Amino acid sequence: MSEDEFYKRAEVVKLDTLSDVNDIGKPWRYEEDGLTVTRTSPWSPPGCHPVGCGLKLYVDGEGKLVRVEGDENNPVTQGRLCPRCIALKDYIYNPARLLHPMKRDPKDRGNADAWEQITWDEAFDIIKGEYDRITAAYGRESIVVFAGTGREGGTFAPYGTMCFGTPNFCYTQSGYACYTPRLAAIAYIAGTTYPEWDYAGALPNRWDDERYELTECLVVWGKAPLESNPDGFFGHAVIDTLRRGTRLIVIDPRVNWLATRADIHLQLRAGTDTAMGMAWLNIIINEDLYDHDFVEYWCYGFEQLAERVQEMPPEKAAEICDVPVEDIYAAARMYAQAKPAAIQWGLAADQKTDGMQNGQVTVDLMAITGNLDVPGGQILPGTGAGHNESGFGFEKGVGEELQKKMIGLEQYPAYCMIILNAHADLMLHALETGDPYPIKMGFYAGNNLMSCTSMEPQRWHDAIVKSLEFCIGFDTFMNPSIEASCDIFLPLSTVAEREGTVFTHYAPCTVTAGFMHKAIEVGETMTDFELCYELGRRLRPEVWEDFASAKEFMEALRLGKKEGGKYFDEVSQNVVCQIPVDYYKYERGEMRQDGQPGFATPTGRVELWSTAFNQFGDDPLPYFLEPEFGPANPELMKEYPFILTTGARTTAFFHSEHRQIAYLRELNPDPIVEINPKVAKDLGITDGQWVRLWSPFGECVEKARITETVDAKTIHAQHAWWFPEEDGNEPNLYGNFRSNINNLLPNDHFGKLGFGAPNKCLVCNIEPIAESYDTDMNLIWEKFGKLV
């Protein structure tokens, strides 16, 4: 089936769980009880990963959104929504939302009262003047696009390539310790992209499709699928498969909801996942549980891998991970003996110095058990799948010579080339020192880096404010990063106010293509497509001469067409389309550009001994690095006796977003730190008491929750906290640095290839404090609950 055919074909899936619902088969827009109902597949904002959960937006005769419901027509989400989607109306009409462009003098940065409303034309004229001045003096490389996480703007590479023409598109987290180490691991080892679990999302009859094989064993490793739909994966698919009999293994330092339902929960010490993975490989190889045919015909370097993992017998891993050795044996056997089996690996794999090696052992496990590109295992994309958004417009917009100036490219090519991003830690160094050249202009693309993505956020704050002569923020609400450092604010449209596309799993391994439909209009906002087009053609008209409109640009970028928007208008009426899935593509030459069987690696096989790692100067075989800050340093542990892990997800928020939404803030009013009851008793900490946490790098305060979800050696702290109800002026900046757990996390502790950071495996100490910073929910409702 051609791409045109599957975009234009949408099968209605009759779901037995929703047989009593009357809206199955409804068109993309229809009337119901005096309201106009628009079916849509959202991405962002509000922030989320690209799942495209089906929404029905109910709009009254005055053009106002009055209700949001789940769309039972969506074949994957089937009408199920999280609290964040249900609260969409409260996000859109929140009194704190900003709906018009604003400016202020650079000398007034940090002054929340200095903003002045302007028109879009005024904003564009100011940006054009500053762009021309700065690029004439310092070159286009002096511009940085600060990319965020999950949101569409955070992955919107054309901001860098086509709009500003800079090689420095930069995700500002140390070691890019979020998703990309996993992408890099599979790319360098198997020549493909993220191997998603096959949860039957692409099959017309879902779990009952004749081509599907139910996953016998699912491993959820360092991931919170129910709370966050991570990486564009609809988390409740885990519950769906468990109901059908799939066995579950959870590997996580915390006892989360899924762990309580698991057949086996390996509650390992944070940061020791690579040791666990190597022990699994040891068991599977030594007990002859691997897939001999796949290893013989499709893997390279098996003998070397088998020799390497002898260094990590399960007994050794048990001591390192602090897990009973019999549980390690049981879990490895359960996974290896199941046919098919799958691994849902998450952010925790990336957030350690050996994050790339963690990815390496995970891919090796998938490969030697024969679970790559099989029904119910890990699905892989073919050569024509997805859209190379990171490279779109790069040749024309940036060019080969300017690409060479990308910050970090010379030192860490494995990092910078995999997704065409400047190296985050070296970008911070450039902002602080002007080395290798000064950074003078910035643009925030879906990023609140001082609250969420950046370690040692005060360093980033100081460097940005000092270095940038001009900075632009583009968002729905004011946030601490924009307040501290921007001179222009531009208002961003929400999912209900825009047209667009959403491909699950960021496109390459997608199971559904969804389409966003504009249901309402609020203020003077723009989408990422509109801003990139409108600003880009003013700054660099020669780059944009092939596009007649923002819609045509969107069509070309996302659908590979350029028909003035007509193609989008036609296919988008389907609202959501399942993308045909195929299996065993490596056998038919569908994984390589030359059409030969095998994988797109130098050897044509899954490289258990990685030629790419070897070329980049790293060990071609997996190895475990004991976290630098932890038991390997007993003197340090005397001062900081607890393992600090951070950032477990909550249904209330998407990272630093949603703190102004009163209904969601009710679910999680304060920043929570989880402490084991024994530790709390020993330290005199009571449930609900505020505590001070500190590490070798900084400190913050959070509110104690006494719970058995963490063991006595582990402290878990929520991340991305700020308080929009507080004073936004410097130095308070909405309380940004008071409860910011990133204060405790360092930069510059990444792996050999430039990836990874110890965000989930540091050390800390903790003590009770007398002060209380409890949120006054009456104030939240008074300030944010009266919708406009």
Secondary structure, 3 states (H helix, E strand, C coil): CCHHHHHHCCCCCCCHHHCCCCCCCCCCEEEECCEEEEEECCCCCCCCCCCCCCEEEEECCCCCEEEEEECCCCCCCCCCCCHHHHCHHHHHCCCCCCCCCEECCHHHCCCCCCCEECCHHHHHHHHHHHHHHHHHHHCHHHEEEEECCCCCHHHCCHHHHHHHCCCCEEECCHHHCCCHHHHHHHHHHHCCCCCEECCCCCCCCHHHCCCCCCCCEEEEECCCHHHHCHHHCCCCHHHHHHHCCCEEEEECCCCCCCHHHCCEEECCCCCCHHHHHHHHHHHHHHCCCCCHHHHHHHEECHHHHHHHHHHCCHHHHHHHHCCCHHHHHHHHHHHHHCCCEEEEECHHHCCCCCHHHHHHHHHHHHHHCCCECCCCCEECCCCCCCCCHHHCCHHHHCCHHHHCCCCCCCCCHHHHHHHCCCCHHHHHHHHHHCCCCCCCEEEEECCCCCCCCCCCHHHHHHHHHHHCCEEEEEECCCCHHHHHHCCEEEEECCHHHCCEEEEHHHCCCCCEEEEECCCCCCCCCECHHHHHHHHHHHHCHHHCCCCCCHHHHHHHHHHCCCCCCHHHHHHHHHCEEECCCCCCHHHHCCCCCCCCCCCCCCCCCEECCCHHHHHCCCCCCCCCCCCCCCCCCHHHHHHCCEEEEECCCCCCCCCCCCCCCHHHHHHCCCCEEEECHHHHHHHCCCCCCEEEEEECCEEEEEEEEECCCCCCCEEEECCCCCCCCCCCCCCCCCCCCCCCHHHHCCCCCCCCCCCCCCCCCEEEEEEECCCCCCCCHHHHHHHHCCCC
